[in-house]
Amino acid sequence: MSGFVEKPEAVEVPGLTHLHTGKVRDLYQNAAGDLIMVASDRISAFDWVLPTEIPDKGRVLTQLSLWWFDQLADLIPNHVLSTELPPGAPADWEGRTTVCKSLAMIPVECVARGYLTGSGLVEYQQTRTVCGLALPEGLTDGSELPAAIFTPATKAAVGEHDENVPYEEVARQIGAETAAQLRQATLAVYGRARDIARERGIVLADTKFEFGFDGAQQLTLADEVLTPDSSRFWPADAWEPGRAQPSFDKQFVRDWLTSPASGWDRKSEQPPPPLPQETVDRTRAKYIEAYERLTGLTWA
């Protein structure tokens, strides 16, 4: 089993239609057909959406995404229309809400990897490939790749794993031209972001993007972008291939859940327990540190 430990009730707002409750984001539509994306403070781990929230997490994700969209605007258009609160929306939506274009979304998680870790490392250790792409011998956990690679995945429902697939399978499913566009855009955006992060003392190991087509059939960057939820950020001064790297994400949450202190067996069908306050505080601080180091701004 996996999914929501406690699935939240959708907030009702006059003039908005609730479309979807995701792991982190709630999606609505207004009368004009625009999408309203609200980033909650929910956090997920091991395919579970946990019962404990991380204060300010949704605002950090939203503000960091908006900052990145600005850095990437000359490379690719994005889905943001405004950050104004819809009339009648709760005050808590302030800072975590984005009004977006409605796009024809492409059902592919567009993953770029510049370093070897995670599911890519597991596949490499078995076959010396990632998503069917051959890689050199001798790479270890955290190794920088000779060049960034595009390793797409199929999108999964809440509580299920995304599944890595070869590029050729993506081309078969969505067409060769669209697949080529996705690969080119993904690697271009990753390259720009990797260089910006590097200047700030952060390694962008890998990241995932979502794209859609607007009404003019223009490829458009959507959803969140380059946040600790969608990317692996490592402090450059601590990067050391051959071991797991410290990261700017929910590692404190994963570590506690898999420790004896939690009393939780992730192989069981029991949902994970609430997080202790120390884990919540350390995780919140790590998200804010990522925001501040990347943007150069102070979190208020």
C-alpha positions as a LaTeX table, in Angstrom:
\begin{tabular}{lrrr}
\hline
Residue & $x$ (\AA) & $y$ (\AA) & $z$ (\AA) \\
\hline
Met1 & 0.00 & 0.00 & 0.00 \\
Ser2 & 0.93 & 3.65 & $-0.43$ \\
Gly3 & $-0.66$ & 7.00 & $-1.21$ \\
Phe4 & $-2.13$ & 9.49 & 1.26 \\
Val5 & $-2.00$ & 8.67 & 4.95 \\
Glu6 & $-4.80$ & 11.24 & 5.37 \\
Lys7 & $-6.13$ & 12.65 & 2.10 \\
Pro8 & $-7.06$ & 16.32 & 2.60 \\
Glu9 & $-10.44$ & 17.73 & 1.73 \\
Ala10 & $-10.37$ & 20.17 & $-1.16$ \\
Val11 & $-10.89$ & 23.83 & $-0.21$ \\
Glu12 & $-14.03$ & 25.24 & $-1.82$ \\
Val13 & $-13.56$ & 28.66 & $-3.44$ \\
Pro14 & $-16.40$ & 30.47 & $-5.28$ \\
Gly15 & $-15.77$ & 30.52 & $-9.02$ \\
Leu16 & $-13.15$ & 27.78 & $-8.92$ \\
Thr17 & $-13.59$ & 24.10 & $-9.80$ \\
His18 & $-11.36$ & 21.65 & $-7.96$ \\
Leu19 & $-9.67$ & 19.32 & $-10.47$ \\
His20 & $-7.07$ & 17.31 & $-8.60$ \\
Thr21 & $-5.29$ & 16.78 & $-5.29$ \\
Gly22 & $-1.70$ & 15.72 & $-5.87$ \\
Lys23 & 1.12 & 14.77 & $-3.52$ \\
Val24 & 1.93 & 18.43 & $-2.93$ \\
Arg25 & $-0.23$ & 20.56 & $-5.23$ \\
Asp26 & $-3.94$ & 21.17 & $-5.48$ \\
Leu27 & $-5.24$ & 22.09 & $-8.90$ \\
Tyr28 & $-8.28$ & 24.24 & $-9.68$ \\
Gln29 & $-9.74$ & 25.89 & $-12.77$ \\
Asn30 & $-11.38$ & 29.29 & $-13.06$ \\
Ala31 & $-14.22$ & 30.36 & $-15.33$ \\
Ala32 & $-11.75$ & 31.57 & $-17.99$ \\
Gly33 & $-10.23$ & 28.11 & $-18.20$ \\
Asp34 & $-6.97$ & 29.07 & $-16.50$ \\
Leu35 & $-5.46$ & 26.66 & $-13.98$ \\
Ile36 & $-4.89$ & 27.65 & $-10.36$ \\
Met37 & $-1.99$ & 25.71 & $-8.80$ \\
Val38 & $-1.68$ & 25.80 & $-5.02$ \\
Ala39 & 1.44 & 24.30 & $-3.42$ \\
Ser40 & 0.64 & 22.83 & 0.00 \\
Asp41 & 3.08 & 22.08 & 2.82 \\
Arg42 & 2.58 & 18.33 & 2.34 \\
Ile43 & 5.65 & 16.14 & 2.02 \\
Ser44 & 5.97 & 12.65 & 0.59 \\
Ala45 & 8.49 & 9.86 & 1.09 \\
Phe46 & 8.62 & 6.25 & $-0.06$ \\
Asp47 & 5.46 & 6.81 & $-2.13$ \\
Trp48 & 3.46 & 7.95 & 0.92 \\
Val49 & 2.12 & 11.46 & 1.47 \\
Leu50 & 2.92 & 11.87 & 5.14 \\
Pro51 & 0.50 & 13.01 & 7.86 \\
Thr52 & 2.92 & 15.76 & 8.99 \\
Glu53 & 3.41 & 18.99 & 7.02 \\
Ile54 & 6.57 & 21.10 & 6.70 \\
Pro55 & 5.65 & 24.75 & 7.43 \\
Asp56 & 6.32 & 27.15 & 4.50 \\
Lys57 & 7.39 & 24.34 & 2.17 \\
Gly58 & 4.72 & 25.16 & $-0.43$ \\
Arg59 & 5.70 & 28.84 & $-0.45$ \\
Val60 & 9.38 & 27.99 & $-0.82$ \\
Leu61 & 8.63 & 25.69 & $-3.76$ \\
Thr62 & 6.41 & 28.30 & $-5.43$ \\
Gln63 & 8.79 & 31.23 & $-4.98$ \\
Leu64 & 11.81 & 29.21 & $-6.07$ \\
Ser65 & 9.98 & 27.99 & $-9.18$ \\
Leu66 & 9.01 & 31.56 & $-10.07$ \\
Trp67 & 12.64 & 32.65 & $-9.66$ \\
Trp68 & 13.83 & 29.86 & $-11.96$ \\
Phe69 & 11.16 & 30.61 & $-14.55$ \\
Asp70 & 12.65 & 34.12 & $-14.77$ \\
Gln71 & 16.18 & 32.72 & $-15.24$ \\
Leu72 & 14.97 & 30.46 & $-18.06$ \\
Ala73 & 12.57 & 32.82 & $-19.85$ \\
Asp74 & 14.84 & 33.32 & $-22.85$ \\
Leu75 & 15.23 & 29.56 & $-23.34$ \\
Ile76 & 11.63 & 28.40 & $-23.19$ \\
Pro77 & 8.20 & 29.89 & $-22.40$ \\
Asn78 & 6.49 & 28.85 & $-19.16$ \\
His79 & 2.90 & 28.45 & $-18.03$ \\
Val80 & 2.76 & 31.30 & $-15.46$ \\
Leu81 & 0.11 & 33.97 & $-16.03$ \\
Ser82 & 0.08 & 35.65 & $-12.60$ \\
Thr83 & 0.47 & 35.12 & $-8.87$ \\
Glu84 & $-2.64$ & 37.06 & $-7.89$ \\
Leu85 & $-4.95$ & 35.32 & $-5.44$ \\
Pro86 & $-8.33$ & 34.44 & $-6.96$ \\
Pro87 & $-11.23$ & 36.35 & $-5.36$ \\
Gly88 & $-12.46$ & 34.54 & $-2.27$ \\
Ala89 & $-9.35$ & 32.38 & $-1.91$ \\
Pro90 & $-8.16$ & 31.75 & 1.67 \\
Ala91 & $-5.39$ & 34.00 & 2.97 \\
Asp92 & $-3.17$ & 30.93 & 3.42 \\
Trp93 & $-2.93$ & 30.64 & $-0.38$ \\
Glu94 & $-0.81$ & 33.83 & $-0.46$ \\
Gly95 & 2.69 & 33.11 & $-1.77$ \\
Arg96 & 1.87 & 29.53 & $-2.76$ \\
Thr97 & $-0.54$ & 30.14 & $-5.65$ \\
Thr98 & 0.15 & 30.41 & $-9.37$ \\
Val99 & $-2.38$ & 31.17 & $-12.09$ \\
Cys100 & $-1.28$ & 29.20 & $-15.16$ \\
Lys101 & $-2.11$ & 28.61 & $-18.78$ \\
Ser102 & $-4.08$ & 25.47 & $-19.45$ \\
Leu103 & $-1.78$ & 23.27 & $-21.55$ \\
Ala104 & $-2.09$ & 19.98 & $-23.40$ \\
Met105 & 0.32 & 18.17 & $-21.08$ \\
Ile106 & 2.74 & 15.58 & $-22.43$ \\
Pro107 & 2.58 & 12.40 & $-20.29$ \\
Val108 & 6.35 & 12.10 & $-19.79$ \\
Glu109 & 8.58 & 12.99 & $-16.84$ \\
Cys110 & 11.53 & 14.66 & $-18.55$ \\
Val111 & 14.57 & 13.80 & $-16.45$ \\
Ala112 & 18.06 & 15.22 & $-17.00$ \\
Arg113 & 21.02 & 13.67 & $-15.21$ \\
Gly114 & 24.45 & 15.20 & $-14.96$ \\
Tyr115 & 25.60 & 12.93 & $-12.13$ \\
Leu116 & 25.03 & 9.27 & $-11.37$ \\
Thr117 & 22.85 & 8.41 & $-8.36$ \\
Gly118 & 19.41 & 7.11 & $-7.40$ \\
Ser119 & 17.61 & 4.81 & $-9.84$ \\
Gly120 & 20.20 & 5.65 & $-12.50$ \\
Leu121 & 22.95 & 4.25 & $-10.30$ \\
Val122 & 20.98 & 1.05 & $-9.66$ \\
Glu123 & 20.55 & 0.44 & $-13.40$ \\
Tyr124 & 24.18 & 1.34 & $-14.12$ \\
Gln125 & 25.44 & $-1.16$ & $-11.56$ \\
Gln126 & 23.45 & $-3.90$ & $-13.29$ \\
Thr127 & 23.94 & $-3.07$ & $-16.98$ \\
Arg128 & 26.38 & $-0.11$ & $-17.29$ \\
Thr129 & 23.48 & 1.82 & $-18.85$ \\
Val130 & 20.84 & 4.34 & $-17.77$ \\
Cys131 & 17.57 & 4.20 & $-19.73$ \\
Gly132 & 19.44 & 2.18 & $-22.33$ \\
Leu133 & 22.24 & 4.76 & $-22.71$ \\
Ala134 & 25.70 & 3.21 & $-22.36$ \\
Leu135 & 28.00 & 4.85 & $-19.81$ \\
Pro136 & 31.73 & 4.41 & $-19.15$ \\
Glu137 & 33.13 & 1.84 & $-16.72$ \\
Gly138 & 34.27 & 2.89 & $-13.27$ \\
Leu139 & 31.49 & 5.31 & $-12.27$ \\
Thr140 & 30.31 & 5.33 & $-8.65$ \\
Asp141 & 27.57 & 6.99 & $-6.59$ \\
Gly142 & 27.87 & 10.74 & $-7.24$ \\
Ser143 & 30.15 & 10.53 & $-10.29$ \\
Glu144 & 29.81 & 13.34 & $-12.81$ \\
Leu145 & 28.78 & 12.02 & $-16.21$ \\
Pro146 & 30.82 & 12.86 & $-19.34$ \\
Ala147 & 27.78 & 14.82 & $-20.56$ \\
Ala148 & 24.25 & 15.31 & $-19.26$ \\
Ile149 & 21.77 & 12.68 & $-20.42$ \\
Phe150 & 18.02 & 12.67 & $-21.03$ \\
Thr151 & 16.41 & 9.77 & $-19.16$ \\
Pro152 & 12.61 & 10.02 & $-19.45$ \\
Ala153 & 10.10 & 8.30 & $-17.21$ \\
Thr154 & 6.41 & 7.54 & $-17.41$ \\
Lys155 & 4.20 & 9.55 & $-15.07$ \\
Ala156 & 2.71 & 7.57 & $-12.18$ \\
Ala157 & $-0.36$ & 8.08 & $-10.00$ \\
Val158 & $-0.04$ & 9.11 & $-6.35$ \\
Gly159 & 1.44 & 6.19 & $-4.44$ \\
Glu160 & 3.15 & 4.62 & $-7.46$ \\
His161 & 6.66 & 4.85 & $-8.87$ \\
Asp162 & 7.51 & 6.68 & $-12.08$ \\
Glu163 & 9.16 & 4.14 & $-14.38$ \\
Asn164 & 12.30 & 4.92 & $-16.38$ \\
Val165 & 11.86 & 4.15 & $-20.08$ \\
Pro166 & 14.21 & 4.25 & $-23.10$ \\
Tyr167 & 14.05 & 7.31 & $-25.34$ \\
Glu168 & 12.90 & 5.11 & $-28.22$ \\
Glu169 & 9.82 & 4.09 & $-26.23$ \\
Val170 & 8.95 & 7.77 & $-25.61$ \\
Ala171 & 9.34 & 8.48 & $-29.34$ \\
Arg172 & 7.02 & 5.57 & $-30.09$ \\
Gln173 & 4.38 & 6.80 & $-27.64$ \\
Ile174 & 4.32 & 10.53 & $-28.41$ \\
Gly175 & 6.02 & 10.77 & $-31.81$ \\
Ala176 & 9.64 & 11.26 & $-32.85$ \\
Glu177 & 9.35 & 15.03 & $-33.37$ \\
Thr178 & 7.83 & 15.71 & $-29.94$ \\
Ala179 & 10.31 & 13.38 & $-28.24$ \\
Ala180 & 13.20 & 15.23 & $-29.88$ \\
Gln181 & 11.77 & 18.56 & $-28.73$ \\
Leu182 & 11.50 & 17.26 & $-25.17$ \\
Arg183 & 15.08 & 16.00 & $-25.15$ \\
Gln184 & 16.49 & 19.22 & $-26.56$ \\
Ala185 & 14.50 & 21.45 & $-24.17$ \\
Thr186 & 15.25 & 19.29 & $-21.12$ \\
Leu187 & 19.00 & 19.28 & $-21.69$ \\
Ala188 & 19.09 & 23.01 & $-22.52$ \\
Val189 & 17.21 & 23.95 & $-19.35$ \\
Tyr190 & 19.30 & 21.57 & $-17.23$ \\
Gly191 & 22.53 & 23.02 & $-18.65$ \\
Arg192 & 21.50 & 26.60 & $-17.83$ \\
Ala193 & 20.34 & 25.65 & $-14.32$ \\
Arg194 & 23.44 & 23.54 & $-13.61$ \\
Asp195 & 25.69 & 26.49 & $-14.45$ \\
Ile196 & 23.67 & 28.93 & $-12.31$ \\
Ala197 & 23.67 & 26.51 & $-9.37$ \\
Arg198 & 27.40 & 25.86 & $-9.74$ \\
Glu199 & 28.12 & 29.60 & $-9.46$ \\
Arg200 & 26.32 & 29.48 & $-6.10$ \\
Gly201 & 28.26 & 26.51 & $-4.76$ \\
Ile202 & 25.57 & 23.93 & $-5.47$ \\
Val203 & 25.72 & 20.81 & $-7.64$ \\
Leu204 & 22.53 & 20.13 & $-9.62$ \\
Ala205 & 22.83 & 16.35 & $-9.89$ \\
Asp206 & 19.57 & 15.68 & $-11.70$ \\
Thr207 & 16.11 & 17.15 & $-12.14$ \\
Lys208 & 12.77 & 16.48 & $-13.79$ \\
Phe209 & 10.55 & 18.75 & $-15.84$ \\
Glu210 & 7.04 & 18.64 & $-17.24$ \\
Phe211 & 6.06 & 20.19 & $-20.56$ \\
Gly212 & 2.88 & 20.84 & $-22.48$ \\
Phe213 & 1.73 & 22.53 & $-25.66$ \\
Asp214 & $-0.16$ & 25.82 & $-25.54$ \\
Gly215 & $-2.92$ & 26.84 & $-27.94$ \\
Ala216 & $-0.33$ & 27.83 & $-30.56$ \\
Gln217 & 1.35 & 24.40 & $-30.26$ \\
Gln218 & 4.38 & 25.96 & $-28.58$ \\
Leu219 & 6.29 & 23.73 & $-26.17$ \\
Thr220 & 5.88 & 25.25 & $-22.69$ \\
Leu221 & 7.55 & 24.51 & $-19.35$ \\
Ala222 & 4.97 & 23.72 & $-16.66$ \\
Asp223 & 4.40 & 22.64 & $-13.06$ \\
Glu224 & 7.23 & 23.30 & $-10.59$ \\
Val225 & 10.80 & 23.69 & $-11.78$ \\
Leu226 & 14.20 & 23.12 & $-10.15$ \\
Thr227 & 13.01 & 22.83 & $-6.56$ \\
Pro228 & 14.30 & 20.43 & $-3.89$ \\
Asp229 & 11.20 & 18.31 & $-4.57$ \\
Ser230 & 11.99 & 17.84 & $-8.26$ \\
Ser231 & 15.79 & 18.01 & $-8.19$ \\
Arg232 & 18.83 & 16.70 & $-6.35$ \\
Phe233 & 20.90 & 19.62 & $-5.09$ \\
Trp234 & 24.21 & 18.87 & $-3.34$ \\
Pro235 & 26.58 & 21.31 & $-1.62$ \\
Ala236 & 29.57 & 21.53 & $-3.98$ \\
Asp237 & 32.10 & 21.76 & $-1.17$ \\
Ala238 & 30.93 & 18.38 & 0.21 \\
Trp239 & 30.64 & 16.55 & $-3.13$ \\
Glu240 & 32.67 & 13.34 & $-3.02$ \\
Pro241 & 31.94 & 10.53 & $-5.51$ \\
Gly242 & 31.82 & 7.04 & $-4.07$ \\
Arg243 & 29.23 & 7.66 & $-1.37$ \\
Ala244 & 25.77 & 9.10 & $-0.84$ \\
Gln245 & 25.92 & 12.91 & $-0.99$ \\
Pro246 & 24.39 & 15.32 & 1.55 \\
Ser247 & 21.47 & 17.04 & $-0.14$ \\
Phe248 & 19.04 & 19.96 & 0.03 \\
Asp249 & 15.84 & 17.96 & 0.20 \\
Lys250 & 13.81 & 15.64 & 2.39 \\
Gln251 & 16.73 & 13.41 & 3.37 \\
Phe252 & 16.11 & 14.08 & 7.07 \\
Val253 & 12.58 & 12.71 & 6.58 \\
Arg254 & 13.77 & 9.58 & 4.78 \\
Asp255 & 16.51 & 9.00 & 7.36 \\
Trp256 & 14.10 & 9.24 & 10.30 \\
Leu257 & 11.46 & 7.02 & 8.68 \\
Thr258 & 14.04 & 4.28 & 8.05 \\
Ser259 & 15.60 & 4.59 & 11.53 \\
Pro260 & 14.64 & 2.43 & 14.53 \\
Ala261 & 13.26 & 5.61 & 16.16 \\
Ser262 & 10.29 & 5.69 & 13.78 \\
Gly263 & 9.27 & 2.09 & 14.48 \\
Trp264 & 8.03 & 1.89 & 10.87 \\
Asp265 & 8.66 & $-0.97$ & 8.48 \\
Arg266 & 8.48 & 0.41 & 4.94 \\
Lys267 & 7.93 & $-3.13$ & 3.61 \\
Ser268 & 4.73 & $-3.44$ & 5.64 \\
Glu269 & 1.32 & $-2.18$ & 4.57 \\
Gln270 & 1.14 & 0.16 & 7.53 \\
Pro271 & 1.27 & 3.92 & 6.79 \\
Pro272 & 4.25 & 5.87 & 8.14 \\
Pro273 & 3.89 & 7.65 & 11.50 \\
Pro274 & 3.88 & 11.43 & 12.12 \\
Leu275 & 7.27 & 13.13 & 12.01 \\
Pro276 & 8.92 & 14.43 & 15.21 \\
Gln277 & 9.30 & 18.21 & 15.53 \\
Glu278 & 13.10 & 18.08 & 15.18 \\
Thr279 & 12.82 & 16.38 & 11.79 \\
Val280 & 10.21 & 18.93 & 10.69 \\
Asp281 & 12.41 & 21.86 & 11.76 \\
Arg282 & 15.56 & 20.51 & 10.12 \\
Thr283 & 13.72 & 19.75 & 6.87 \\
Arg284 & 12.16 & 23.23 & 6.76 \\
Ala285 & 15.58 & 24.78 & 7.35 \\
Lys286 & 17.08 & 22.75 & 4.48 \\
Tyr287 & 14.39 & 23.89 & 2.00 \\
Ile288 & 14.92 & 27.52 & 3.03 \\
Glu289 & 18.71 & 27.17 & 2.78 \\
Ala290 & 18.34 & 25.87 & $-0.79$ \\
Tyr291 & 16.12 & 28.85 & $-1.68$ \\
Glu292 & 18.50 & 31.38 & $-0.16$ \\
Arg293 & 21.67 & 29.91 & $-1.64$ \\
Leu294 & 20.21 & 29.60 & $-5.14$ \\
Thr295 & 18.43 & 32.94 & $-5.34$ \\
Gly296 & 20.71 & 35.06 & $-3.14$ \\
Leu297 & 17.57 & 36.32 & $-1.41$ \\
Thr298 & 16.68 & 36.12 & 2.28 \\
Trp299 & 13.58 & 34.07 & 3.10 \\
Ala300 & 11.08 & 36.27 & 4.91 \\
\hline
\end{tabular}
